[in-house]
């Protein structure tokens, strides 16, 4: 009786072993994910932009200041304020989405910045940065990465993001 029970347990363990190993491997590799992308709309010319209107996220306390400071260091005029009816009196409108995670300390998991046309709200450029816990960057470094990639981007298909989706999640 004991031998039969042992054989069944060993057989079941042998069947589950590949699944268990796959789960362990997945757990170890997901902490190393990172991605940084940027694309321009067809015909968009960011070199013509001299001023931005930055719309802070509804729950954002200070991340918009990092974006504002980075754009100002690049030589752009930046004003901030709430979302308003179109058109804006600026060259481009900046929307962003910052997603946060917690792993011993809070960190920015993902940042997406969108430059939009001030007349029709059409996306001119979209940049995204994703860094999981093991490859995390400071918010300043993520803003730098996204904006640098956006200003150096080539035309291509844009990621779909809602223009009003600027909420910060923690």
C-alpha positions as CSV (number, residue, x, y, z in Angstrom):
1,X,0.0,0.0,0.0
2,X,2.8,2.4,0.9
3,X,4.7,1.6,-2.2
4,X,1.7,2.3,-4.4
5,X,1.1,5.6,-2.7
6,X,4.7,6.5,-3.1
7,X,4.7,5.7,-6.9
8,X,1.6,7.8,-7.4
9,X,3.1,10.8,-5.5
10,X,6.4,10.4,-7.5
11,X,4.4,10.2,-10.8
12,X,2.3,13.3,-9.9
13,X,5.5,15.2,-9.0
14,X,7.2,14.2,-12.2
15,X,4.2,15.6,-14.1
16,X,4.1,18.9,-12.2
17,X,7.9,19.5,-12.2
18,X,8.0,21.2,-15.6
19,X,5.2,23.5,-14.5
20,X,6.8,24.3,-11.2
21,X,10.2,25.0,-13.0
22,X,8.4,27.3,-15.5
23,X,6.8,29.3,-12.7
24,X,10.1,29.7,-10.9
25,X,11.8,30.8,-14.1
26,X,9.0,33.3,-14.9
27,X,9.2,34.8,-11.4
28,X,13.0,35.3,-11.8
29,X,12.9,36.8,-15.3
30,X,10.0,39.3,-14.9
31,X,12.0,41.6,-12.6
32,X,14.5,42.4,-15.4
33,X,12.1,43.8,-18.0
34,X,12.7,47.2,-19.4
35,X,11.5,49.0,-22.5
36,X,12.0,52.5,-24.0
37,X,10.2,53.5,-27.2
38,X,9.2,56.7,-29.0
39,X,7.4,57.4,-32.3
40,X,6.3,60.4,-34.3
41,X,3.1,60.9,-36.2
42,X,3.5,61.1,-40.0
43,X,4.4,64.7,-40.8
44,X,5.1,65.8,-37.3
45,X,8.1,68.1,-36.9
46,X,9.2,68.6,-33.3
47,X,11.9,71.1,-34.4
48,X,9.1,73.7,-35.0
49,X,8.0,73.5,-31.4
50,X,9.1,76.3,-29.1
51,X,6.5,76.2,-26.4
52,X,4.6,73.6,-24.5
53,X,1.5,73.6,-22.3
54,X,1.9,70.8,-19.7
55,X,-1.2,69.4,-18.0
56,X,-0.4,67.9,-14.6
57,X,-2.1,64.6,-13.7
58,X,-5.1,64.8,-11.4
59,X,-3.3,63.2,-8.5
60,X,0.2,64.2,-9.3
61,X,2.0,66.2,-6.6
62,X,5.3,66.9,-8.3
63,X,6.2,64.7,-11.3
64,X,5.0,67.3,-13.7
65,X,7.7,69.6,-12.4
66,X,10.3,67.0,-13.5
67,X,8.9,67.1,-17.0
68,X,8.7,70.9,-16.9
69,X,12.3,71.3,-15.7
70,X,13.6,68.9,-18.4
71,X,11.8,70.7,-21.2
72,X,13.0,74.1,-19.9
73,X,16.6,72.8,-19.8
74,X,16.2,71.9,-23.4
75,X,15.3,75.5,-24.2
76,X,11.5,75.3,-24.4
77,X,9.0,77.7,-22.9
78,X,6.7,75.6,-20.6
79,X,3.5,76.7,-18.9
80,X,1.4,74.4,-16.8
81,X,-2.3,74.3,-15.9
82,X,-5.5,72.4,-16.1
83,X,-6.9,70.9,-19.2
84,X,-8.8,73.6,-21.2
85,X,-11.0,73.7,-24.3
86,X,-9.2,73.6,-27.6
87,X,-7.3,75.4,-29.1
88,X,-4.4,76.1,-26.8
89,X,-2.1,79.1,-27.3
90,X,1.1,77.0,-27.5
91,X,2.9,74.9,-30.0
92,X,2.1,71.5,-28.3
93,X,0.2,70.2,-25.4
94,X,1.9,67.6,-23.1
95,X,-0.1,64.8,-21.5
96,X,1.5,62.0,-19.4
97,X,0.7,58.9,-17.5
98,X,2.9,57.7,-14.7
99,X,2.4,54.3,-13.2
100,X,3.9,53.4,-9.8
101,X,4.7,50.2,-8.1
102,X,5.9,49.3,-4.6
103,X,8.9,46.9,-4.0
104,X,10.3,47.8,-0.6
105,X,10.1,51.5,-1.7
106,X,7.8,53.1,-4.3
107,X,9.2,53.5,-7.8
108,X,8.0,54.6,-11.2
109,X,7.3,51.5,-13.2
110,X,6.2,53.2,-16.4
111,X,6.0,56.7,-17.9
112,X,4.2,57.6,-21.1
113,X,4.4,61.2,-22.5
114,X,2.4,62.4,-25.4
115,X,2.8,65.6,-27.3
116,X,-0.5,66.7,-28.8
117,X,-1.5,69.2,-31.5
118,X,-2.9,72.3,-29.7
119,X,-5.6,72.7,-32.3
120,X,-7.1,69.3,-32.7
121,X,-5.5,67.2,-29.9
122,X,-4.0,64.8,-32.4
123,X,-0.9,63.0,-31.0
124,X,2.3,64.4,-32.5
125,X,4.7,62.1,-30.6
126,X,4.5,59.4,-28.0
127,X,7.3,58.2,-25.8
128,X,7.2,55.4,-23.2
129,X,9.6,54.0,-20.7
130,X,9.1,50.8,-18.6
131,X,11.5,49.7,-15.9
132,X,10.6,47.0,-13.5
133,X,12.1,46.7,-10.0
134,X,15.5,45.3,-10.8
135,X,16.1,47.9,-13.6
136,X,14.3,50.8,-12.0
137,X,15.3,54.3,-12.7
138,X,14.6,57.5,-10.8
139,X,11.7,59.6,-12.1
140,X,14.2,62.2,-13.4
141,X,16.1,59.5,-15.4
142,X,12.8,58.1,-16.8
143,X,11.7,61.6,-17.9
144,X,15.1,62.2,-19.5
145,X,14.9,58.8,-21.3
146,X,11.4,59.3,-22.6
147,X,12.0,62.9,-23.8
148,X,15.4,62.1,-25.4
149,X,13.8,59.3,-27.3
150,X,10.9,61.4,-28.4
151,X,13.1,64.2,-29.8
152,X,15.2,61.6,-31.6
153,X,12.3,59.5,-32.8
154,X,11.4,58.5,-36.4
155,X,7.9,58.5,-37.9
156,X,5.9,55.4,-37.2
157,X,2.7,54.1,-35.8
158,X,1.7,55.7,-32.5
159,X,0.5,53.9,-29.4
160,X,-3.1,54.5,-28.6
161,X,-3.6,56.4,-25.4
162,X,-6.7,58.4,-24.4
163,X,-5.9,62.1,-24.2
164,X,-7.6,62.5,-20.8
165,X,-6.0,59.4,-19.3
166,X,-3.5,61.3,-17.1
167,X,-4.2,59.6,-13.8
168,X,-1.3,58.6,-11.5
169,X,-1.7,55.2,-9.9
170,X,0.1,54.1,-6.9
